[in-house]
Amino acid sequence: MTHPLPAQPRTPPSALMLKEVFARVMEDWAELITQETDLPHPTPPGGAIERAVCLSGTGNYHLVLRVPREFGLIMGRIFNPGADDVNPGDALGEVTSMYCGHLKDALWGSGASSAPFLPVESTPQHWPSPIPDLSCYLRIGAFPVEILFWDLSSPIPV
């Protein structure tokens, strides 16, 4: 039996919130500093990898985290120091999961009820629409990071 989630105030997401939460996670977890940039990044030579998450609570959102494959390899080495074989997609999934856990707290409050989420492989063909409602472009060192966000919630009654 599925029980509806309790009503909680809905904090409207903003690009600034997406950036700040991501920066905090990267700094606290991996001691990596993010830099803001306003422009989308071209796809890197080694290709980009994406992980998507559907967040459901008092709102319904679709989030995509997109990074160069090489950045995923570096994250994999941080997760598994000394490992010979690192999967960049798995590492990005871990980063996405941490990020979304913190984002969920920022949106609905710490400990708020929400549906479980699991990062999945994504490509632009899987996006809800070609143009996200919010997008953020960051850099970590030489690596571009894209955060794409769609609000799939019905409009909030006034």
VOMAR-547543 format. One line per 2 residues: number of its first residue (from 1); their letters; for each residue x, y, z of N, C-alpha, C. Coordinates in Angstrom, 2 decimals. Each point is the difference from the previous one (the first is absolute). Example, Ala and Ser with C-alpha at 12.3 -4.5 7.8 and 13.67 -1.06 7.14 Angstrom:
VOMAR-547543
1	as	13.19:-5.69:7.80:-0.89:1.19:0.00:0.90:1.20:0.00 ~ -0.35:1.05:-0.72:0.82:1.19:0.06:-0.77:1.09:0.73
This chain:
VOMAR-547543
1	mt	0.84:-1.17:0.00:-0.84:1.17:0.00:0.89:1.24:0.00 ~ -0.30:0.94:-0.86:0.74:1.24:-0.07:-0.74:1.08:0.77
3	hp	0.72:0.69:0.85:-0.58:1.10:0.76:0.45:1.31:-0.61 ~ -0.89:0.97:-0.12:0.42:1.29:-0.54:1.01:0.66:0.93
5	lp	0.89:0.75:-0.58:0.98:0.73:0.80:-0.70:1.14:0.73 ~ 0.42:0.28:1.23:-0.62:1.10:0.73:0.28:1.34:-0.68
7	aq	-0.96:0.90:0.12:0.17:1.32:-0.61:1.08:0.76:0.75 ~ 0.89:0.60:-0.74:1.08:0.81:0.56:0.11:1.24:-0.87
9	pr	0.51:1.08:0.58:0.16:1.19:-0.84:0.96:-0.31:-1.14 ~ -0.30:0.51:-1.15:0.84:-0.23:-1.18:0.89:1.20:-0.23
11	tp	1.31:-0.23:0.03:0.96:1.05:-0.30:0.23:0.00:-1.49 ~ -0.33:1.07:-0.69:0.24:0.00:-1.45:1.50:-0.10:-0.27
13	ps	0.40:-0.93:-0.84:1.42:-0.11:-0.32:0.46:1.20:-0.82 ~ 1.28:0.28:0.09:0.59:1.08:-0.80:1.35:-0.50:-0.50
15	al	0.50:0.64:-1.04:1.32:-0.37:-0.51:1.06:0.22:1.08 ~ -0.17:1.06:0.78:0.95:0.27:1.08:0.00:-1.14:1.02
17	ml	-1.18:-0.50:0.37:-0.09:-1.12:0.94:0.71:-1.22:-0.57 ~ -0.24:-0.31:-1.28:0.63:-1.16:-0.62:1.52:0.11:0.07
19	ke	0.52:1.18:-0.30:1.45:0.23:0.01:0.56:-0.10:1.42 ~ -0.65:0.67:0.94:0.52:0.04:1.37:0.03:-1.38:0.64
21	vf	-1.04:-0.77:-0.19:-0.04:-1.34:0.58:1.08:-0.88:-0.63 ~ 0.15:0.06:-1.31:1.03:-0.79:-0.67:1.39:0.41:0.49
23	ar	0.26:1.30:0.09:1.31:0.49:0.45:0.30:-0.49:1.42 ~ -1.01:0.04:0.87:0.18:-0.45:1.39:0.32:-1.49:0.05
25	vm	-0.70:-0.81:-0.79:0.26:-1.44:-0.02:1.42:-0.28:-0.51 ~ 0.40:0.65:-1.07:1.33:-0.24:-0.56:1.10:0.43:0.97
27	ed	-0.21:1.14:0.67:1.01:0.49:0.92:0.07:-0.88:1.26 ~ -1.15:-0.33:0.57:-0.02:-0.79:1.23:0.46:-1.43:-0.23
29	wa	-0.43:-0.61:-1.09:0.28:-1.41:-0.23:1.37:-0.23:-0.63 ~ 0.32:0.73:-1.04:1.21:-0.28:-0.77:1.04:1.12:0.08
31	el	-0.30:1.04:0.80:0.91:1.14:0.13:0.31:0.63:-1.36 ~ -1.02:0.04:-0.86:0.14:0.60:-1.32:-0.78:1.31:-0.04
33	it	0.60:1.00:-0.57:-0.62:1.32:-0.08:-0.62:0.18:-1.39 ~ -1.26:0.45:-0.01:-0.67:0.27:-1.26:0.15:1.46:-0.37
35	qe	-0.01:0.26:-1.28:0.01:1.36:-0.52:-1.21:0.16:-0.89 ~ -0.64:1.14:0.11:-1.19:0.26:-0.79:0.37:0.48:-1.40
37	td	-0.78:-0.43:-0.96:0.11:0.50:-1.36:-1.43:0.12:-0.54 ~ -0.23:0.91:-0.90:-1.36:0.26:-0.47:-0.35:-0.70:-1.31
39	lp	0.97:-0.56:-0.66:-0.24:-0.54:-1.33:0.03:-1.52:-0.01 ~ -0.82:-0.63:-0.84:0.09:-1.45:-0.16:1.37:-0.39:-0.53
41	hp	0.40:-1.21:0.31:1.30:-0.49:-0.42:-0.16:-0.89:-1.23 ~ 0.94:0.06:-0.92:-0.06:-0.97:-1.10:0.28:-1.39:0.55
43	tp	-0.49:-1.01:-0.68:0.27:-1.37:0.42:1.50:-0.23:-0.08 ~ 0.59:-0.50:1.09:1.45:-0.19:0.02:0.44:-1.09:-0.98
45	pg	1.29:0.02:-0.38:0.50:-0.97:-0.97:-0.26:-1.46:0.38 ~ 0.10:-0.36:1.28:-0.22:-1.39:0.43:-1.46:-0.35:0.16
47	ga	-0.88:0.96:-0.25:-1.43:-0.22:0.16:-0.50:0.35:1.39 ~ -1.30:0.20:0.10:-0.63:0.33:1.28:-0.79:-1.20:0.50
49	ie	-0.13:-0.08:1.31:-0.87:-1.00:0.61:-1.03:0.75:0.84 ~ -1.17:-0.62:0.13:-1.10:0.62:0.74:-0.62:-1.01:0.95
51	ra	-0.51:0.53:1.10:-0.86:-0.78:0.88:-1.21:0.86:0.30 ~ -1.17:-0.63:0.00:-1.26:0.70:0.23:-0.67:-0.55:1.25
53	vc	-0.76:0.86:0.65:-0.76:-0.37:1.19:-1.36:0.67:-0.08 ~ -1.03:-0.72:0.39:-1.32:0.59:0.19:-0.19:0.20:1.49
55	ls	-0.23:1.24:0.41:-0.22:0.33:1.41:-1.48:0.28:0.19 ~ -0.61:-0.68:0.96:-1.42:0.20:0.28:-0.20:0.20:1.49
57	gt	-0.69:1.05:0.32:-0.37:0.33:1.38:-1.20:0.91:-0.11 ~ 0.18:1.25:0.39:-1.08:0.96:-0.20:0.08:0.61:-1.39
59	gn	0.96:-0.45:-0.77:0.15:0.37:-1.40:0.53:-1.21:-0.74 ~ -0.08:0.03:-1.32:0.53:-1.07:-0.82:1.01:0.60:-0.97
61	yh	1.23:-0.48:0.10:1.09:0.58:-0.77:0.80:-1.08:-0.71 ~ 0.62:0.40:-1.08:0.92:-0.86:-0.74:1.31:0.76:-0.06
63	lv	1.09:-0.63:0.47:1.30:0.64:0.04:1.00:-0.84:-0.76 ~ 0.85:0.66:-0.77:1.08:-0.67:-0.73:1.31:0.67:0.39
65	lr	0.97:-0.83:0.36:1.36:0.46:0.25:0.84:-0.52:-1.15 ~ 0.69:0.90:-0.70:0.75:-0.35:-1.22:1.44:0.48:0.15
67	vp	0.95:-0.92:-0.17:1.42:0.31:0.17:0.81:-0.72:-1.08 ~ 1.26:0.42:-0.20:0.87:-0.75:-0.91:0.31:-1.38:0.59
69	re	0.16:-0.96:-0.85:0.34:-1.36:0.44:1.24:0.01:0.89 ~ 0.98:0.82:-0.33:1.24:0.07:0.77:-0.26:0.45:1.45
71	fg	-0.95:0.90:0.19:-0.35:0.44:1.36:-0.59:-1.18:0.77 ~ -0.83:-0.81:-0.64:-0.55:-1.20:0.63:1.11:-0.95:0.44
73	li	1.04:-0.13:-0.81:1.14:-0.85:0.37:0.70:0.53:1.26 ~ 0.17:1.31:0.06:0.63:0.60:1.18:-0.86:-0.23:1.24
75	mg	-1.31:0.19:-0.13:-0.89:-0.26:1.13:0.08:-1.47:0.43 ~ 0.10:-0.89:-0.98:0.13:-1.43:0.30:1.26:-0.30:0.79
77	ri	1.08:0.69:-0.32:1.26:-0.20:0.74:-0.09:0.57:1.40 ~ -0.79:1.06:0.18:-0.21:0.54:1.35:-0.81:-1.00:0.83
79	fn	-1.04:-0.60:-0.61:-0.82:-0.99:0.69:0.77:-1.27:0.30 ~ 0.86:-0.42:-0.95:0.71:-1.29:0.11:1.49:0.21:-0.20
81	pg	0.68:0.62:0.97:1.44:0.21:-0.18:0.72:-1.33:-0.19 ~ 0.90:-0.03:-0.95:0.79:-1.20:-0.26:-0.68:-1.02:-0.90
83	ad	-1.25:0.24:-0.39:-0.70:-0.94:-0.87:0.60:0.04:-1.40 ~ 0.12:-1.18:-0.61:0.54:-0.08:-1.36:-1.06:0.36:-1.04
85	dv	-1.23:-0.42:0.25:-1.07:0.20:-0.96:-1.08:0.90:0.61 ~ -0.17:1.17:-0.55:-0.97:0.97:0.52:-1.07:0.24:-1.06
87	np	-1.27:-0.05:0.42:-1.11:0.26:-0.91:-0.46:1.45:0.19 ~ 0.23:0.87:-0.99:-0.37:1.41:0.17:-1.50:0.21:0.19
89	gd	-0.82:-0.83:-0.63:-1.45:0.13:0.15:-0.46:-0.33:1.41 ~ 0.59:-1.05:0.59:-0.34:-0.35:1.38:0.41:1.13:0.95
91	al	1.18:0.56:-0.22:0.47:1.09:0.84:-0.92:1.22:-0.13 ~ -0.41:0.32:-1.22:-0.91:1.12:-0.18:-1.34:-0.29:0.67
93	ge	-0.44:-1.26:-0.02:-1.22:-0.38:0.70:0.10:0.27:1.49 ~ 1.16:-0.29:0.59:0.22:0.27:1.43:-0.04:1.50:0.29
95	vt	0.68:0.77:-0.84:-0.01:1.46:0.16:-1.43:0.53:-0.13 ~ -0.73:-0.49:-1.00:-1.38:0.44:-0.23:-0.88:-0.34:1.19
97	sm	0.18:-1.18:0.55:-0.78:-0.41:1.15:0.26:0.90:1.21 ~ 1.27:0.28:0.27:0.33:0.91:1.12:-0.60:1.38:-0.24
99	yc	0.18:0.49:-1.22:-0.50:1.33:-0.34:-1.51:0.08:0.19 ~ -0.71:-0.99:-0.52:-1.47:0.03:0.08:-0.50:-0.15:1.44
101	gh	0.72:-0.75:0.83:-0.37:-0.08:1.41:0.07:1.36:0.67 ~ 1.05:0.75:-0.29:0.14:1.34:0.57:-1.00:0.98:-0.63
103	lk	-0.24:-0.16:-1.30:-0.96:0.87:-0.68:-1.41:-0.23:0.55 ~ -0.34:-1.25:0.24:-1.30:-0.34:0.59:-0.16:0.72:1.34
105	da	1.04:-0.01:0.83:-0.06:0.71:1.28:-0.18:1.50:-0.20 ~ 0.67:0.57:-1.01:-0.13:1.43:-0.27:-1.41:0.34:-0.50
107	lw	-0.60:-0.90:-0.78:-1.33:0.26:-0.55:-1.10:-0.18:1.04 ~ 0.08:-1.09:0.78:-1.12:-0.37:0.86:0.33:-0.06:1.48
109	gs	1.25:0.27:0.37:0.40:-0.03:1.39:0.62:-1.33:0.38 ~ 0.92:0.05:0.92:0.69:-1.21:0.45:-0.99:-0.99:0.62
111	ga	0.08:-1.22:-0.43:-0.89:-1.03:0.54:-1.38:-0.03:-0.62 ~ -0.26:0.85:-1.00:-1.32:0.03:-0.63:-0.24:-1.30:-0.77
113	ss	-1.26:-0.38:-0.08:-0.37:-1.20:-0.75:0.11:0.26:-1.49 ~ 0.55:-0.97:-0.69:0.05:0.08:-1.46:0.07:-1.42:-0.52
115	ap	-0.32:-0.14:-1.26:0.10:-1.31:-0.63:1.48:-0.36:-0.15 ~ 0.34:-1.28:0.07:1.40:-0.39:-0.22:0.43:0.38:-1.42
117	fl	1.29:0.26:-0.16:0.51:0.32:-1.32:1.26:-0.81:-0.28 ~ 0.22:-0.28:-1.25:1.15:-0.76:-0.43:0.53:0.61:-1.29
119	pv	1.25:0.45:-0.01:0.57:0.54:-1.24:0.04:-1.06:-1.09 ~ -0.41:0.39:-1.20:0.01:-0.90:-1.15:0.78:0.64:-1.14
121	es	0.51:-0.84:-0.89:0.68:0.48:-1.19:-0.96:0.86:-0.81 ~ 0.53:1.04:-0.61:-0.85:0.92:-0.75:0.71:0.48:-1.25
123	tp	-0.79:0.43:-0.96:0.49:0.70:-1.19:-1.04:1.08:-0.30 ~ 0.32:0.97:-0.84:-1.00:1.02:-0.32:-1.33:-0.56:-0.52
125	qh	0.02:-1.17:-0.60:-1.25:-0.61:-0.48:-0.92:-0.40:1.16 ~ 0.55:-0.15:1.21:-0.79:-0.37:1.17:-0.56:1.21:0.75
127	wp	0.42:1.19:-0.36:-0.43:1.20:0.72:-1.49:0.24:-0.20 ~ -0.68:0.58:0.99:-1.43:0.30:-0.14:-0.29:0.94:-1.17
129	sp	0.91:0.93:-0.25:-0.12:0.91:-1.15:1.42:0.46:-0.36 ~ 0.19:0.49:-1.22:1.36:0.41:-0.40:0.57:1.16:0.82
131	ip	-0.88:0.83:0.54:0.45:1.18:0.74:-0.44:-0.14:1.45 ~ 0.97:-0.05:0.95:-0.36:-0.12:1.41:-0.59:1.30:0.54
133	dl	-0.72:-0.12:1.11:-0.54:1.20:0.66:1.12:0.82:0.64 ~ 1.00:-0.69:0.53:1.17:0.66:0.58:1.25:-0.72:-0.50
135	sc	1.06:0.74:-0.19:1.27:-0.61:-0.35:1.12:0.78:0.67 ~ 1.02:-0.72:0.43:1.16:0.59:0.66:1.25:-0.55:-0.64
137	yl	0.97:0.84:-0.15:1.26:-0.39:-0.60:1.12:0.37:0.96 ~ 0.77:-1.01:0.39:1.08:0.18:0.96:1.28:-0.61:-0.56
139	ri	1.10:0.28:0.67:1.27:-0.65:-0.31:0.59:-0.49:1.31 ~ 0.62:-1.16:-0.07:0.83:-0.49:1.10:1.35:-0.23:-0.64
141	ga	0.94:0.89:0.29:1.28:-0.02:-0.69:-0.25:0.22:-1.48 ~ 0.50:-0.91:-0.83:-0.17:0.12:-1.45:-1.30:-0.65:-0.48
143	fp	-0.76:-0.60:0.92:-1.15:-0.80:-0.42:-1.32:0.76:0.08 ~ -0.75:0.04:-1.11:-1.32:0.61:0.03:-1.02:-0.93:0.66
145	ve	-0.93:0.60:0.71:-1.09:-0.74:0.64:-1.30:0.70:-0.39 ~ -0.97:-0.76:-0.48:-1.31:0.55:-0.34:-1.05:-0.60:0.93
147	il	-0.85:0.85:0.54:-1.14:-0.44:0.80:-1.25:0.48:-0.74 ~ -0.81:-0.95:-0.42:-1.22:0.30:-0.76:-1.19:-0.44:0.85
149	fw	-1.05:0.83:0.04:-1.08:-0.21:0.96:-1.35:0.33:-0.64 ~ -0.93:-0.95:0.12:-1.35:0.20:-0.51:-0.98:-0.10:1.16
151	dl	-0.92:0.94:0.08:-1.08:-0.04:1.00:-1.19:-0.64:-0.66 ~ -0.32:-1.21:0.42:-1.12:-0.76:-0.58:-1.25:0.12:0.85
153	ss	0.03:0.85:1.02:-1.12:0.17:0.91:-1.12:0.77:-0.67 ~ -1.19:-0.26:0.47:-1.12:0.83:-0.46:0.17:1.37:0.64
155	pi	-0.52:1.04:-0.62:0.15:1.34:0.56:-0.53:0.05:1.43 ~ 0.66:0.79:0.82:-0.43:0.18:1.39:-1.20:0.95:0.02
157	pv	-1.11:-0.43:0.61:-1.17:0.90:0.04:0.33:1.25:0.83 ~ -0.52:1.13:-0.45:0.22:1.26:0.72:-1.18:0.30:0.87
